[in-house]
């Protein structure tokens, strides 16, 4: 299992917004861009449009948990930024997981592992 490496610098986020490909789902937007590393790096953004601090933190927790479950099947060498939407705070964790999975499959960085077929 890969470690979750987080994007912290503003220039990394801006690079993904400018050059990355976006995949819009109902409760999350995913930006994907290749990097030169052999790792997956993840950033999560929640704006004040989402709501107060409690709602923003809940949205971050939902996205982080979904990423933790899905990270082993993501092709290495990509940067991902997840942007929470207003609906993120209103749905259950399973719906966020499905939305992120759909975006990852659409972006062709999802690897179906052999473990799931057995």
Buried (B, 14 or more C-beta within 10 A) or exposed (E): EEEEBEBEEEEBBEBBBEEBEBBEBEBBBBBBBEBEEEBBBBBBBBEEEBBEEEBBEBBBEBBBEBBEEBBEBBEEBBBBBBBBBEBBBEBEEEBBBBBBBBBBEBBEBBEEEEEEEE
